[in-house]
Amino acid sequence: MGKEKELQKIKNNPKSVTPERLEALCKKYGFMWRQGTNHSITSHALLEESYPIPRHKPIKPLYVKHVIGMIEKVIELEEGLNDER
């Protein structure tokens, strides 16, 4: 499945997302994913922020929506970089 299609599926239903599924999506968009004891931490080279995500299943929609926002920011930034070239 393409990353855009997977992103749309998760946006449409943020209530049933597992940590593994969110991690896979983030990695498709170039995010780094570090495992802590109780949380995973995701970050991207184009963003100044990193974000901790609890590792319980399923992940609460609040966390999923925040990560989706981060992915959308990265998409915008990458498009801006491509436009400058």
C-alpha atoms as one frame of an Amber mdcrd trajectory, in Angstrom:
protein
   0.000   0.000   0.000   1.284   3.465  -0.861   2.214   5.820   1.915  -0.421
   8.394   0.877  -3.155   5.768   0.994  -1.968   4.513   4.401  -1.865   8.086
   5.731  -5.433   8.655   4.550  -6.635   5.414   6.184  -5.117   6.419   9.508
  -6.524   9.956   9.213  -9.978   8.507   8.615  -9.789   6.181  11.628  -7.252
   7.335  14.237  -8.867   5.234  16.981  -7.517   1.809  16.035  -3.865   2.532
  15.256  -1.174   0.320  16.783   2.299   1.636  17.640   3.789  -0.649  14.967
   1.504   0.709  12.250   2.231   4.328  13.184   5.955   3.621  13.290   5.857
   2.044   9.816   4.019   5.059   8.412   6.426   7.526  10.009   9.436   5.673
   8.627   7.934   5.824   5.110   8.012   9.610   5.446  11.613   9.670   6.720
  10.949   9.994  10.448  13.358   8.587  13.007  11.821   6.393  15.684  13.538
   5.701  19.014  12.262   3.199  21.561  12.183   4.140  25.216  10.841   2.015
  28.041   7.282   3.342  28.079   7.323   5.689  25.100   8.631   5.852  21.568
   9.990   9.161  20.357   9.581  10.262  16.765  11.388  13.104  15.024  12.288
  14.307  11.548  15.295  16.217  10.250  13.056  18.962   8.772  11.218  19.556
  12.055  12.544  21.138  15.221  10.267  19.106  17.458  10.306  15.505  18.557
   7.233  13.835  20.002   6.864  11.083  22.616   4.199   8.458  21.952   3.054
   6.014  24.644   3.506   2.386  23.604   0.091   1.127  24.742  -2.312  -0.394
  22.205  -4.203   1.143  20.559  -2.624   4.593  20.622  -5.020   7.324  21.714
  -6.327   9.423  18.792  -4.775  12.564  20.330  -1.271  11.190  19.713  -2.126
   9.842  16.261  -3.556  13.202  15.157  -0.451  15.033  16.377   1.822  12.695
  14.409  -0.387  13.111  11.322   0.089  16.875  11.699   3.848  16.373  11.851
   3.748  14.230   8.693   1.695  16.879   6.896   4.232  19.558   7.889   7.041
  17.430   6.465   5.103  16.962   3.210   4.656  20.751   2.922   8.317  21.419
   3.692   9.487  18.827   1.161   7.210  20.311  -1.505   8.642  23.754  -0.719
  12.174  22.427  -1.107  11.265  20.848  -4.459   9.726  24.133  -5.665  12.964
  26.010  -4.896  15.013  23.702  -7.128
